[in-house]
Amino acid sequence: MPAEARPAKRVGRPPRLSVEAIIAAADRILETEGPDKLSMRRLASELDSAPMALYYHVRDKDELLLLVLEAHAKHIPRPDLPDDPRERLTATALLLYELLAERAWIVEVLTADDLFAPAALWFVEMMIGAAVDHGCTPEQAVDVYRTIWYYIVGNLIIRVNSRRHLARTGNPIYRDRAIADLTTDTHPHLAAVADRWAELTTRDSHRQGLAALVDGLLPIRPDVPDNSAARTKRGPAHQ
C-alpha cells in the first residue's frame, strides 16, 4: 500500500477507554476494596490499560472520585417530601443516611477529602430550607444541618469500622470484652447490661436518635400549640 494511502495513525485518547468505563471500574474498586486501594495504577490494572492512558480522561484521583460521586448522585430519586418543615428535615436526613449506608466508601471519601457531588447538594438545600421554614435563621439552619451531618457520618463510620474489625479478626472489639469483665462493685450500671452490651450497642437506633436530635435543634414554634406532647408522641414511633 502506498504511503499516501495508509490510514493516519490515531493520536489522543485510546478508543477503548471512556469516562463511563473508568467511572464504572473505579466504582467496583471502591465498593469491594475501599477508597484507600483506589489509585490510577490499580484502576489501570482493572481496565487492562496503561496508567497514563487514564489521564486522557481524568486529571487525578480527586477528579475521579468526584466523577464517581456525581454519577451516584445523579441517580438518586427525589421523593415527595412532607410539607411540615420538621418532618421534611427528618425525612431528608433519613434518606441521606440510608443512601450512604448502601455505599459506605462514600462516607470515607466525603470526610477524608472534603469532596461533595454538586448533584447531591439538594440534600443540603432541602435540610437548610426546612430549618428556615421551621423558624431558624439561615445561620442557625446551617448549624442544624452540620450537626445532623456529623451525627450521620459518625454513626456510619463507627458501624463500618466495627464491621471491618469483626471481619478481619472474628472477635468483638476490645471495649466489648473489657465491659464483659466488669463487676458490680466498680461499675454497677455497666455490669448490669454487660451480658447484652453487644446487642444493645449494635441496635439500629438511628431513626430514634435522629428524631430526638431534630427536636432538640429546632426552636419551639409558637404556632404549634402542644410541641412537647407532639415530641413525646413522635419519639418511640421512630425506633
N, C-alpha and C positions, 0 to 999 in steps of 0.2 A: 504494500500500500504506500503510495507516495506520501512524503512527509506532510504536504499541504492538505492531504485528505484525512489525516489522522484526527480523531476527536481530541479536542483540547482537554488537558488534564484538569480535573476539578480542583479548585482552590477554595479553602474555607472549611466550614464545619463538616464533620463526617456525616454522610447522608443517613446512616442507620441510627444515629442518635437524635433525640428530640428532647425538648424540655419536659414533655409529658412522660417520656420513658425514664428520664432522670428523676423526676419527682416520684414516680411510682417505685423505682428501685430504692430511693432514699427512704421512702415511707416504710418499705419492707424491713430495711435495716433498723430504722428507729423503733419499729414495733417489736422486732424479735431480739434485738441486741442492745437497744438503748442509745441515747444521743452521744455518749462517750465513745462509742465504737464507730460512729459515722465520721468518715474522713473522705477526702476526694480520692485517695488511693483505694480505700475499701469500696467506695462506690464504683470506681472504675473496674475493680475486680468483679463486682456484682454484675456489671454490664458487659463484661468481657471486652473492655476497652482500655485505652491508654489514659492515664490521669490528665494529661494535657488536653486531650480531646474534649474533656468536660468543660474546660474554661472557655470554649466557644459559646457555651450556653449559660453558664453561671459564673459569677465573678469569684465567689469564695463560699466557704461553709455557711456564713451568716446569711448570704443571699439565698443559698439553697434551703436553709431552714425556713426562711420567710416564705419561699415559694411553696414549701410543703404545708406550712401553717395556713397560708392563704387558700390553697387548694381544699383543705379540710373546711375552712371557714365558709367558703362559697357554697358548700353543700349542706350547711346547717339549715334546717327548715325553720321558718319563723312562725310559731304557732300564734293563735289568737290568745291574747293575754287579758287578764281581768281588768276591768275599769277601775276598781278600787286600788289606789296607789300602793297601799301596804301589801295587798295580795299580789299586785303586779311585780313589785320588788321581790317578794319571796319566790314567786313562780319563775322569774328570770334567773335568779341566783340558783335555784334548784336545777333548772335546765342547764346552766353553765357547769355546775358541779357534775351532773350526770354525763354530759358530753366529755368533759375532761377525764372522768373516771374510766371511760372507754379507751382513752389514749393517754395513758399515764405519762408517756415520754413528753407530751406537750407541756405538762406542768414543769418538768425539769428544764425544758428549753426556755419557757417564759420566765422562770425565776433566775436562771443562770445567766442568760444572755440579754435580758431586757428587750426581748423581741415580742411583737404583737402584730397579728394579721389585721390589716385595715378592714377586711370584710367582717371581722368579728367585733369591731368597735361598737356595733349596735347594742351589744350586751351592756357596755359601759354607759352608752347614751340612755338606754332604757332604765337602768338602775338609778342613775343620777336624776333622770327626769321623774321617776316615780317618787324619789325622796323629795324633790322640789314640789311636786304636786301634793305631797302629804303635808307640806308646811316648812320644810328645811330651806335655808338659804342655799345658794349654789355652793358656797364654801362648805357648809355643813353636809350637803349632799355628796360632795367629793369624799369627805371623811367617812360617810356611811358606806359608800362604795368600797373604799380602800379597806375598811375594817372587815367587811364581808368577804372581799377578795382574799385577804390574809387568812381568814377562817377557812375558806375553801381550799386554798393552797396548802395550809398546814395540815388539814385533815387528810388530803390526798397524799402528801409527801410521807407522812407517818405510815399510812397504810401501805404505800409502795415499798418503803424501806423494810417494814415488818415482813411483808411477803417475800422480799428478796432474801432477807436473813433466814427465814424459815426454809426457803427453797435451797439455799446454799448449805445450811448446816443441819437441817432437820430437827433443830432444837429451838425451844422458845427463847426469847431474848433474856439476857441475864437478869433484868429487873423482875421478870415474872418468876424466875427461880428464887431470887432473893426474897420476894414477898412471900413465897410459899414457906419459907423457913422462919418467918416472924412469929413471935409469941404474944399472947395477950398481955404479958407483963410490960412489954416495952411499946408495943404498937397495937392497942386493943381494937381500934376501928379497922385497921388494915387486916389484922389477923382474922377478924370476923368474916371477911369476904375473900380471904386468901385462896380458898379452895375453888372459888368461882371467878377469880381475878381475870384469867384469860378470856372467859366467856363475857364478862361484864365490859371489859375494855375493848373488845372487838365487835360489840353490837353496833349495828348501823343506826346511830342516833343523830345522824347529820340533819335530818329534817326537823327534829325536835330542837336541836341546838340552834339551827338557823332561825326558826320561828322565834325563839327566845331572844336571839341576838337582834333581829329586826325590831322586835317590840321594845327592846332596851335602847336602840339607837334612834328610833323615830320619836318626835315630840308628840305629846298627847294633844289631840285635835279637839278644840272646843265645840266643833260641830257634831262630834260623836258623843252622845250623852253618857255612855257607860263603857269607857275604854277598858277599865280594869276587869269588868265582867267578861267582855269580849275576849280579852287576852287570856284570862284564866280558862275560858272555854276552848280557845284555839290550841293551847299548848299541847295537851295529850293527843289531840287529833292529828298532830304532825309526826307522831312517832312512826 
